[in-house]
Amino acid sequence: MLFLVVALLLLGVVLGSAAYLPWPVTVVAGAVIAVWLVVFAGRERRRRGRTGRA
């Protein structure tokens, strides 16, 4: 439950700061986060495929 509270607090801070940033900066930051998530998901998928099903 504490994790959800912290996650929602961080989401509020990020969305609040995005309202004050110029939109190109917000788009670049969003793209960086999206790339990081894709890389993370690819590494996790590769790692789980190598170790077999849990």
GIFEN-V955619 format. One line per field, one symbol per residue. psi: psi as a letter, one per 20 degrees, with the letter a starting at -180 (. if undefined). burial: 1 if it has 9 or more other ideal C-beta (glycine too) atoms within 8 Angstrom, else 0. A space follows every 10 residues. Layout:
BEGIN
psi=???
burial=???
END
This chain:
BEGIN
psi=ghghggghgh ghgghghhhi qqhhgggggh hggggghggg hgggggghhh iaq.
burial=0000000000 0000000100 1000010010 0000000000 0000000100 0000
END
